[in-house]
Amino acid sequence: TFVCNMCRHENDVPDDYFCNLDMAGKRLDSEMRPELRNGTVEFVATKDFIARQPAPASFVFAIDVTWNAVQCGMVAYAAAAIKDALYSGSGLPAGVRVGIITYDRSAHFYSLSPSLDQAQMMVVPDIQDMFVPINEGFVVDPTEARHIIEPLLDALPTMFANNRTAEPVLGAVVQAAHEALRGRGGKLIAFQTALPTFGPGSLKQRDDAKLHNTDKERTLYEPQDAFYRDWAIKLVEAGISCSLYLFPSAYVDAATLSQLSTVTGGELYSYPAFEGGRDGRRLMADVRADVQRAYGGSAVLRIRTSDGLRVDEHYGNLYMRNHVDVELAGVTSDSAIGALLQYDGKLDEKQDAYFQAALLYTTSDGQRRIRVHNLAAPCTTLIGNMFRSSEVDTSLNLIAKMAMSEALTSPLKGIREKLTDRCVQILSAYRRNCASGSAPGQLILPEAYKLSPLYNLALLKSPAIRGGADVPIDQRIYHMCLMRQFSVRKTMDYFYPTIAPLHMLAEGEGVADEVTGVVALPKLVRASYSLLDPAGMYMLASGGSLMLWFGRQVSPSLLQAAVGVSALEQIDTKMHSVPEVPTELNQKIRAIAGGLVPTRAGYANVQIVRQGMDQAEVQFASLLVEDRNNDNMTYVDFVCAIHRQIQVEARPKGPSEPKWSYH
């Protein structure tokens, strides 16, 4: 027999799994069985875990070809991005097939059968009764049909160059993708430029400036109707995820459309006022990273804990029809789910607590598997041990996901106050239990959480929850979705910018290591304007975007070596990458720019900012978290406010004091 470490139940060992024990009571075959020696192991699923016959995944690219999409250049860049993703680098995951749809007021399907000489387009104008008019050849192997797919993608911008239709029927395309991929699973990658005002799922313009920065603003965060959520649930049931690429030039109701990605385990991308020269290469890099990474479909995640603990809530892009199983129509190497644990009983300090995350999914080439992560953690009665083992980056990621979940039901002002209160409670608990003997006027922070006030301030200043009426609703929703879908690493890149000085590079800085390829960065600068030298140059990286800042007093010789001009006025602010100049400094700057881009992004635009000269400096200054901006205080003032409240919490209980505010 064996005793389950989760429920403590005694079970019989199956005959085919029996093995004798050694003198230490350990199985003789423990080193030969991966599940007995590894914390993470993957099994091929048995028939008990296969509800329907698994099939290789199919990716359907749906491109809005309305007048606005053609004029802004989105159609050309989307077609080029798809072609690049299919036939460059590592290519699609093993076994993935592809299909292509274009749409305006009608939907256009393409037969890509390798036996054809060229793609055949079939139009479905009756979008109220949507169907897929192609039985064979709609989804194909991209390698076998390369001679069909490449000419089609190249021709799309010309085919629709004179299109005057303005209404993209996204709802009908979702229905078509569901019909086409039902029974096989896969992914819908949709490129949308405008509010869908025609056909199934048509929406109304509801943005009202009078509601901005009021308690009623949260009504704009809720879906306008149930159409897209209902169809997102149908996509989940069919094992179809959705990545949604938005190119808004006006209000597109991202709160409603984003249901397609948040419910199905997909991701949301946004390129406001899309401009090919500025955003095209970033779009291509995003699409390539999106479709080339490892992919699994029809996934179900279950998190188990040992006695005394239970999973209270799950956060992220997911769907749950019960309180136990997390359904993910698609799962990638970047998928991130947060789980909040609750005490359900008393833990025994002498025994470990156990956790298991089991993911049942179908690989891209159609194999059903179960991936299991097992973890044992010691229990303690000393809160100091808990603080020493804590991880502030992971904590903030979960706290941000929880805040986004509350945004639909609570005013943002209340959420901001709750976030600050939570920070105070964490640090007060440490002061009360681990540093009670220190002087009352001394701020004591746990080593693991010493950055907690800084990260909390960064969260308060983020476009997702900061105050003020200057954040468009669609952009606020987009940033909320980012926090729901971000991994821990991406969260850190997003909240606090990396600022590298470029004007005093040492010999080994800005040079890639010959073995690892990692670029050596100079000593970084904290995110405050007061720390920037007006005679210097700095590269700022935040959330995958780059800004190259020039101080007003930068020397002509430094400018010449860096970008090939001798005066700030001569710099072309419309360029979106560091120009190539045959100097050592220029090579180092371009290497640092590449090193600061997140690995999976592959490319980021470089925005030029000249001190006191460019409007872009306002955006640059808003990213300097430690300064007073974004409707909030400086980092120093915030820490002082946190310290005062910790002192209030530490005082002997007496008459209630007025509640503080971070304003």
Salt bridges, closest charged atoms under 4 A:
ASP29 OD1 - ARG27 NE 2.98
ASP29 OD2 - ARG33 NE 2.77
GLU31 OE2 - LYS26 NZ 3.80
GLU35 OE2 - ARG33 NH1 3.48
GLU42 OE1 - ARG369 NH1 2.94
GLU42 OE2 - ARG371 NE 2.74
ASP84 OD2 - ARG288 NH1 2.48
ASP104 OD1 - HIS108 NE2 3.58
GLU150 OE2 - ARG146 NE 3.15
ASP154 OD1 - LYS83 NZ 3.08
GLU167 OE1 - ARG105 NH1 2.73
ASP207 OD1 - HIS212 NE2 2.85
GLU217 OE2 - ARG476 NE 3.00
GLU237 OE2 - ARG321 NH2 3.78
ASP253 OD1 - ARG206 NH2 3.00
GLU267 OE2 - ARG293 NH1 3.30
GLU275 OE1 - ARG278 NH1 3.93
ASP279 OD2 - ARG278 NH2 2.84
ASP286 OD2 - ARG282 NH1 3.84
ASP290 OD1 - LYS187 NZ 2.70
ASP290 OD1 - ARG293 NH2 2.81
ASP312 OD1 - ARG310 NH1 3.05
ASP325 OD1 - ARG302 NE 2.82
GLU327 OE2 - ARG321 NE 2.44
ASP334 OD2 - ARG293 NH1 2.84
ASP334 OD1 - ARG600 NE 3.11
ASP344 OD1 - ARG310 NE 3.77
GLU406 OE2 - LYS418 NZ 3.20
ASP421 OD2 - LYS659 NZ 2.80
GLU447 OE2 - LYS450 NZ 2.90
ASP470 OD2 - ARG466 NH2 3.43
ASP493 OD1 - ARG489 NH2 3.56
GLU584 OE2 - LYS588 NZ 3.69
ASP614 OD1 - ARG610 NH2 2.79
GLU626 OE1 - ARG526 NH2 2.61
ASP637 OD2 - ARG628 NH2 3.03
GLU657 OE2 - ARG651 NH1 2.78
